[in-house]
Amino acid sequence: MAKPSYSVEDFGVTKYGEKAKKFTLNGAGGVVMEVSDYGGKIVKLFTPDRDGAMKDVVVGFDDPSGWDDGDPYWGSIIGRYGNRIAAGRFTLNGVEYRLPALNNAPGGVGCNLHGGARGWDAYVWCAEPFVSGDDVGVTFTHVSPDGDEGFPGRVEVKVTYTLTAANVWRVEYEAVPDRDTPINMTQHVYFNFKGESGGTIEDHVMTIDADCVTPTDKGQIPTGEIRPVDGTPFDFRRGMRIGERINEPDEQLEFGKGYDHNWVLNKKEGFGRAAALYCPLNGRTLEVWTTEPCIQVYTANWASYDQKAKGGEHLSFRCGVALETQHAPDSPNRPEWPTTFVKAGETYRSTTEFRFGAK
């Protein structure tokens, strides 16, 4: 077993004029992560295949300009509210709050997506790397002011990334607001176990431990229904190739050009398994464990070939899959669902683990 270590280097300047750094975390189990303090973005993540060969298995960019010139969410910390809030509106304590409603799926009426015009992904966070026993990681901190993107309350946020000797990447979120506010954080990393230039992830076998999904309208806002997956292209309970049914003539698949949906996990309260991913070509595996009640799965259906990723490679249709543990989209407008409202002075906590292996 290797000794865990880290190194730090300059990463570049963001479009906001802030200088970013990159941290290389060398895990005791062999996994290596490159991550920036610019929104906690995962730059590279090397894991071994069944023969022990290492490859970068996340899709992303070489420097801040990659995110600044295109989709900003690849591999980022998402907050204050991950996913969609319908029409950018919600009511809390009798007050209606109006947020930027910038994201508009074809046929939709707009929504607030991933925190707004400048979510927490687009800030350079304070960052402190650490080694603790066999673990190595980085702790990121940020303060979101009252009124940030229209949300009420000042929020002190801490996110800790840890690589363990067992090749687990643990993400721990904490946030304390000084006013009641919605908080729904996640990590938007995209995996492709064949590597960034490996093409589509449709051959990856995915398992989702969920009996139900929350279908959406054509603007990809949940309708409020909780629908069983039985007999549908959304039944991944026994494991299925991502591409096996993704192109079927199903209204829900047509809305998102593929999978971009929220599954309601079978696990009850506490920490449990949400999903698994396996690449038959090289044997790489992943299990996702979380305290969250749901997982949003997005298969990069809107990735643009016009945007260059690492090493000059182009992004491509379905070049990665994001497994975003979180509460359900539009929960502030669905009081019957588990709440995302956090009271003033209370601590929001959430933990997700990405457990890497090979077989």
ChimeraX attribute file (.defattr): number of C-alpha atoms within 10 A of each C-alpha:
attribute: neighborCount
match mode: 1-to-1
recipient: residues
	/A:1	10
	/A:2	11
	/A:3	15
	/A:4	23
	/A:5	19
	/A:6	18
	/A:7	11
	/A:8	14
	/A:9	11
	/A:10	12
	/A:11	18
	/A:12	18
	/A:13	16
	/A:14	19
	/A:15	13
	/A:16	10
	/A:17	8
	/A:18	12
	/A:19	15
	/A:20	20
	/A:21	19
	/A:22	21
	/A:23	23
	/A:24	22
	/A:25	27
	/A:26	23
	/A:27	28
	/A:28	21
	/A:29	20
	/A:30	21
	/A:31	24
	/A:32	24
	/A:33	24
	/A:34	19
	/A:35	25
	/A:36	30
	/A:37	26
	/A:38	30
	/A:39	25
	/A:40	29
	/A:41	27
	/A:42	26
	/A:43	25
	/A:44	23
	/A:45	20
	/A:46	19
	/A:47	24
	/A:48	24
	/A:49	21
	/A:50	15
	/A:51	11
	/A:52	12
	/A:53	10
	/A:54	16
	/A:55	18
	/A:56	21
	/A:57	22
	/A:58	26
	/A:59	26
	/A:60	28
	/A:61	23
	/A:62	16
	/A:63	21
	/A:64	21
	/A:65	14
	/A:66	18
	/A:67	24
	/A:68	14
	/A:69	11
	/A:70	14
	/A:71	13
	/A:72	20
	/A:73	22
	/A:74	25
	/A:75	26
	/A:76	26
	/A:77	27
	/A:78	26
	/A:79	25
	/A:80	25
	/A:81	27
	/A:82	28
	/A:83	27
	/A:84	24
	/A:85	27
	/A:86	25
	/A:87	21
	/A:88	22
	/A:89	18
	/A:90	20
	/A:91	11
	/A:92	14
	/A:93	7
	/A:94	7
	/A:95	8
	/A:96	10
	/A:97	14
	/A:98	15
	/A:99	23
	/A:100	20
	/A:101	19
	/A:102	15
	/A:103	21
	/A:104	15
	/A:105	15
	/A:106	12
	/A:107	11
	/A:108	15
	/A:109	17
	/A:110	21
	/A:111	25
	/A:112	25
	/A:113	26
	/A:114	25
	/A:115	27
	/A:116	26
	/A:117	15
	/A:118	14
	/A:119	22
	/A:120	28
	/A:121	26
	/A:122	25
	/A:123	19
	/A:124	22
	/A:125	23
	/A:126	16
	/A:127	20
	/A:128	13
	/A:129	19
	/A:130	17
	/A:131	17
	/A:132	11
	/A:133	11
	/A:134	17
	/A:135	23
	/A:136	24
	/A:137	28
	/A:138	24
	/A:139	20
	/A:140	22
	/A:141	19
	/A:142	18
	/A:143	16
	/A:144	20
	/A:145	15
	/A:146	16
	/A:147	12
	/A:148	18
	/A:149	18
	/A:150	15
	/A:151	24
	/A:152	18
	/A:153	20
	/A:154	19
	/A:155	24
	/A:156	16
	/A:157	21
	/A:158	19
	/A:159	23
	/A:160	19
	/A:161	23
	/A:162	25
	/A:163	29
	/A:164	23
	/A:165	20
	/A:166	17
	/A:167	21
	/A:168	21
	/A:169	23
	/A:170	20
	/A:171	21
	/A:172	18
	/A:173	22
	/A:174	17
	/A:175	24
	/A:176	23
	/A:177	25
	/A:178	17
	/A:179	17
	/A:180	20
	/A:181	23
	/A:182	23
	/A:183	23
	/A:184	28
	/A:185	29
	/A:186	28
	/A:187	24
	/A:188	25
	/A:189	21
	/A:190	25
	/A:191	24
	/A:192	25
	/A:193	30
	/A:194	25
	/A:195	20
	/A:196	26
	/A:197	18
	/A:198	12
	/A:199	16
	/A:200	21
	/A:201	23
	/A:202	21
	/A:203	17
	/A:204	25
	/A:205	20
	/A:206	23
	/A:207	20
	/A:208	26
	/A:209	22
	/A:210	22
	/A:211	18
	/A:212	19
	/A:213	23
	/A:214	20
	/A:215	21
	/A:216	20
	/A:217	14
	/A:218	18
	/A:219	18
	/A:220	24
	/A:221	23
	/A:222	23
	/A:223	13
	/A:224	16
	/A:225	11
	/A:226	15
	/A:227	13
	/A:228	17
	/A:229	17
	/A:230	12
	/A:231	7
	/A:232	11
	/A:233	20
	/A:234	23
	/A:235	21
	/A:236	21
	/A:237	16
	/A:238	10
	/A:239	17
	/A:240	21
	/A:241	19
	/A:242	23
	/A:243	20
	/A:244	13
	/A:245	17
	/A:246	18
	/A:247	13
	/A:248	14
	/A:249	10
	/A:250	13
	/A:251	13
	/A:252	20
	/A:253	19
	/A:254	14
	/A:255	18
	/A:256	21
	/A:257	16
	/A:258	23
	/A:259	24
	/A:260	20
	/A:261	24
	/A:262	27
	/A:263	29
	/A:264	25
	/A:265	22
	/A:266	16
	/A:267	17
	/A:268	10
	/A:269	9
	/A:270	10
	/A:271	16
	/A:272	19
	/A:273	18
	/A:274	27
	/A:275	24
	/A:276	22
	/A:277	25
	/A:278	24
	/A:279	22
	/A:280	17
	/A:281	12
	/A:282	17
	/A:283	16
	/A:284	24
	/A:285	24
	/A:286	20
	/A:287	19
	/A:288	23
	/A:289	19
	/A:290	25
	/A:291	20
	/A:292	28
	/A:293	21
	/A:294	25
	/A:295	28
	/A:296	22
	/A:297	19
	/A:298	21
	/A:299	27
	/A:300	24
	/A:301	17
	/A:302	16
	/A:303	17
	/A:304	16
	/A:305	12
	/A:306	10
	/A:307	17
	/A:308	18
	/A:309	20
	/A:310	17
	/A:311	11
	/A:312	11
	/A:313	13
	/A:314	17
	/A:315	24
	/A:316	21
	/A:317	16
	/A:318	22
	/A:319	27
	/A:320	32
	/A:321	28
	/A:322	22
	/A:323	25
	/A:324	24
	/A:325	31
	/A:326	26
	/A:327	26
	/A:328	28
	/A:329	27
	/A:330	27
	/A:331	23
	/A:332	24
	/A:333	16
	/A:334	16
	/A:335	11
	/A:336	9
	/A:337	13
	/A:338	13
	/A:339	16
	/A:340	22
	/A:341	16
	/A:342	19
	/A:343	16
	/A:344	15
	/A:345	13
	/A:346	13
	/A:347	15
	/A:348	19
	/A:349	17
	/A:350	20
	/A:351	20
	/A:352	25
	/A:353	24
	/A:354	20
	/A:355	18
	/A:356	21
	/A:357	19
	/A:358	17
	/A:359	12
